[in-house]
Amino acid sequence: MSSILDQPSRSRGHLPSQGLPPIGTWWTLLDRGLQREILANPAAPLRPFVVRRVFEICGLDIGRAPTAAVRLGANERAYIAGWAHAVDWT
């Protein structure tokens, strides 16, 4: 059995532990060039510029953006894979 520690980031007014808002709120609004960058290697860490841009899109304070490397989780990668398939991304 594994233990899960309650992280301070789960308190009111903070983002989820991974550091990004839900992907459905920002993916379609993200600049096409940045979408292409993420689609090229969805498992790679996001550049700090991309993370800040996500915060801007969501109307969040970019000063609160994570400074550590941020990667998309499995569900987020599945979301963009489904999106790319649905829109026939090329």
Rosetta blueprint (number, residue, H / E / L):
1 M L
2 S L
3 S L
4 I L
5 L L
6 D L
7 Q L
8 P H
9 S H
10 R H
11 S L
12 R L
13 G L
14 H L
15 L L
16 P L
17 S L
18 Q L
19 G L
20 L L
21 P L
22 P L
23 I H
24 G H
25 T H
26 W L
27 W H
28 T H
29 L H
30 L L
31 D L
32 R H
33 G H
34 L H
35 Q H
36 R H
37 E H
38 I H
39 L H
40 A H
41 N L
42 P L
43 A L
44 A L
45 P L
46 L E
47 R L
48 P H
49 F H
50 V H
51 V H
52 R H
53 R H
54 V H
55 F H
56 E H
57 I H
58 C L
59 G L
60 L L
61 D L
62 I H
63 G H
64 R H
65 A L
66 P L
67 T L
68 A L
69 A L
70 V E
71 R L
72 L L
73 G L
74 A H
75 N H
76 E H
77 R H
78 A H
79 Y H
80 I H
81 A H
82 G H
83 W H
84 A H
85 H H
86 A H
87 V L
88 D L
89 W L
90 T L
